[in-house]
Amino acid sequence: MVESGEFVVPGTELGFSEEFIPGEGAFEENGKVYAAITGVLAVDPKERKIAVTPRTSIPPVLKDGDIVVGGVVDVKQQVAIVNIFKKTGSDRSLPGDLTGSIHISQTKGSYVSELGREFQVGDIVKAGVINARRAPVQLSTVENGFGVVKAFCGACNVPLIKNGDRLRCRDCGRTESRRYATDYGIGQV
């Protein structure tokens, strides 16, 4: 068995699941605990936990509670489908193509009769991850601050400007509704 402080690579056997609970950077398989990433082994004998602290820049991994930004690619009757672009607070891209879904019940804190009034294809949304283990990743915009951060006019595809509680097209004057975020139209996407 390896010792705390040793440098390990993915697949290195760290111990037995009867002795240790796998922490960050470790996993259990067939009664043994292995390193999942390259890094330095950290053993917590009090908590009986074994983890690997990364020593390389690793791609971010989505966890429940993370905040993500993505683009709406489809809106169905009960669910909006989102291509996830990035995890906020991370300067690295997420690995692979990640898709998320926002169920109509996870749109806002009040009743939503028509999901198409809250999200449109092409909208950029900020959402919270409520279940990262499912595919597609389950997202929510119920929490304050979450929702559409950039939307486009359904008629002329020009970015919409926040005007009171509605969004207005500066070119054609059309108004549309969305579940917009508190920071709609502010900052970089």
VMD Tcl script that draws the C-alpha trace (Angstrom):
set ca {
  {0.00 0.00 0.00}
  {1.16 3.55 -0.71}
  {1.79 6.12 2.01}
  {0.29 9.56 2.59}
  {2.26 12.19 0.65}
  {3.32 9.82 -2.14}
  {2.83 10.77 -5.78}
  {0.29 8.49 -7.49}
  {-1.12 8.07 -10.99}
  {-4.59 6.88 -12.11}
  {-5.07 3.19 -11.37}
  {-2.63 3.05 -8.44}
  {-4.05 0.81 -5.73}
  {-4.42 2.88 -2.56}
  {-6.00 0.45 -0.11}
  {-9.07 -1.63 0.66}
  {-12.65 -0.36 0.94}
  {-12.90 -2.01 4.38}
  {-10.16 0.37 5.57}
  {-10.90 3.60 3.71}
  {-13.72 5.56 2.11}
  {-12.66 6.94 -1.29}
  {-12.57 10.74 -1.30}
  {-11.89 13.27 -4.07}
  {-9.68 11.81 -6.79}
  {-10.24 8.20 -5.69}
  {-12.75 5.44 -6.45}
  {-13.68 1.99 -5.18}
  {-13.89 -1.09 -7.37}
  {-14.20 -4.73 -6.27}
  {-13.32 -3.94 -2.66}
  {-10.20 -1.91 -3.45}
  {-9.63 1.86 -3.58}
  {-7.73 3.30 -6.57}
  {-6.43 6.69 -7.65}
  {-8.62 8.33 -10.29}
  {-6.25 11.23 -11.00}
  {-2.55 12.09 -10.90}
  {-1.54 13.71 -7.63}
  {-0.42 13.33 -4.05}
  {-2.07 10.84 -1.71}
  {-3.77 12.23 1.38}
  {-4.88 9.79 4.09}
  {-7.20 10.95 6.88}
  {-7.02 8.19 9.53}
  {-9.60 9.89 11.78}
  {-12.27 10.03 9.04}
  {-10.91 6.80 7.47}
  {-10.86 8.60 4.13}
  {-8.29 8.40 1.34}
  {-8.05 11.06 -1.38}
  {-5.74 12.27 -4.12}
  {-4.90 15.97 -4.35}
  {-4.29 16.88 -8.00}
  {-0.84 18.11 -9.01}
  {-1.79 18.72 -12.60}
  {-4.43 20.89 -14.19}
  {-7.42 18.62 -14.54}
  {-10.66 19.24 -16.45}
  {-13.51 20.38 -14.21}
  {-16.07 17.81 -13.14}
  {-19.69 18.81 -12.61}
  {-21.11 18.28 -9.12}
  {-24.51 18.98 -7.63}
  {-24.67 22.65 -6.63}
  {-22.33 23.87 -9.40}
  {-23.40 26.80 -11.58}
  {-23.21 26.38 -15.35}
  {-23.77 28.48 -18.46}
  {-25.22 26.99 -21.62}
  {-27.28 27.54 -24.73}
  {-30.88 26.41 -25.16}
  {-31.05 24.06 -28.18}
  {-34.63 22.79 -27.85}
  {-37.78 23.66 -25.93}
  {-40.40 20.96 -25.52}
  {-43.67 21.10 -23.58}
  {-42.13 19.97 -20.28}
  {-38.36 20.45 -20.69}
  {-35.76 22.81 -22.15}
  {-32.60 21.15 -23.48}
  {-29.33 23.03 -22.86}
  {-25.84 22.47 -24.28}
  {-23.58 23.21 -21.30}
  {-20.66 25.49 -22.27}
  {-18.86 26.01 -18.98}
  {-18.84 25.69 -15.24}
  {-18.59 29.10 -13.57}
  {-15.40 29.66 -11.60}
  {-13.37 27.38 -13.86}
  {-11.03 28.58 -16.56}
  {-10.97 25.17 -18.28}
  {-13.58 23.75 -20.62}
  {-15.75 20.86 -19.56}
  {-14.74 17.57 -21.17}
  {-16.93 16.28 -24.01}
  {-20.34 17.47 -25.05}
  {-22.51 17.91 -21.96}
  {-26.26 18.30 -22.25}
  {-28.55 19.50 -19.50}
  {-32.30 19.69 -19.08}
  {-34.49 22.17 -17.23}
  {-37.85 20.63 -16.33}
  {-40.84 22.97 -16.29}
  {-41.09 22.47 -12.50}
  {-37.46 23.69 -12.10}
  {-37.96 26.94 -14.07}
  {-39.08 29.37 -11.39}
  {-40.70 29.45 -7.95}
  {-44.21 30.00 -9.33}
  {-46.47 28.12 -11.72}
  {-45.30 27.93 -15.34}
  {-48.06 27.19 -17.86}
  {-45.97 27.36 -21.02}
  {-42.22 26.65 -21.02}
  {-41.82 28.41 -24.39}
  {-42.56 31.74 -22.66}
  {-39.61 31.22 -20.30}
  {-36.94 29.88 -22.70}
  {-36.37 30.03 -26.47}
  {-33.87 28.25 -28.71}
  {-30.68 30.34 -28.82}
  {-31.07 31.79 -25.30}
  {-27.98 31.70 -23.08}
  {-28.87 30.53 -19.55}
  {-27.21 30.38 -16.16}
  {-28.47 27.45 -14.10}
  {-27.70 25.39 -11.02}
  {-26.85 21.69 -11.27}
  {-29.33 19.65 -9.24}
  {-28.26 16.19 -10.43}
  {-24.89 15.79 -12.16}
  {-25.04 11.99 -12.14}
  {-27.93 11.78 -14.63}
  {-27.73 12.20 -18.38}
  {-28.80 14.74 -19.34}
  {-27.55 16.71 -16.34}
  {-30.57 18.04 -14.43}
  {-30.54 21.83 -14.11}
  {-32.64 24.42 -12.29}
  {-33.28 28.15 -12.67}
  {-35.61 28.38 -9.65}
  {-33.01 30.02 -7.40}
  {-32.74 33.81 -7.53}
  {-30.12 35.00 -9.97}
  {-30.57 32.07 -12.37}
  {-32.24 32.18 -15.77}
  {-31.65 33.62 -19.22}
  {-28.60 35.94 -19.34}
  {-28.89 36.73 -23.06}
  {-31.87 36.34 -25.39}
  {-32.57 37.12 -29.02}
  {-35.66 38.50 -30.77}
  {-37.85 35.76 -32.21}
  {-38.54 37.92 -35.29}
  {-35.18 39.48 -36.22}
  {-32.64 37.62 -34.03}
  {-31.26 40.84 -32.45}
  {-30.25 40.71 -28.75}
  {-33.15 41.69 -26.49}
  {-32.81 44.55 -24.00}
  {-34.34 44.34 -20.52}
  {-37.22 46.80 -20.23}
  {-39.00 46.57 -16.86}
  {-40.13 42.96 -16.44}
  {-40.09 42.25 -20.19}
  {-37.43 42.02 -22.89}
  {-37.63 44.34 -25.90}
  {-36.06 44.25 -29.35}
  {-34.29 47.53 -30.12}
  {-34.80 47.02 -33.88}
  {-38.42 45.92 -34.35}
  {-39.85 46.93 -30.94}
  {-41.24 43.43 -30.24}
  {-41.50 42.48 -26.54}
  {-40.99 38.97 -25.22}
  {-41.04 37.31 -21.83}
  {-38.36 35.03 -20.38}
  {-37.22 33.61 -17.05}
  {-34.30 36.04 -17.04}
  {-31.44 36.15 -14.55}
  {-30.83 39.12 -12.27}
  {-27.65 39.87 -14.23}
  {-29.38 39.71 -17.64}
  {-27.36 41.54 -20.28}
  {-24.51 42.38 -17.88}
  {-20.98 41.10 -18.30}
  {-19.54 38.43 -20.50}
  {-21.20 35.18 -21.41}
}
mol new
graphics top color blue
foreach p $ca { graphics top sphere $p radius 0.5 }
foreach p [lrange $ca 0 end-1] q [lrange $ca 1 end] { graphics top cylinder $p $q radius 0.2 }
display resetview
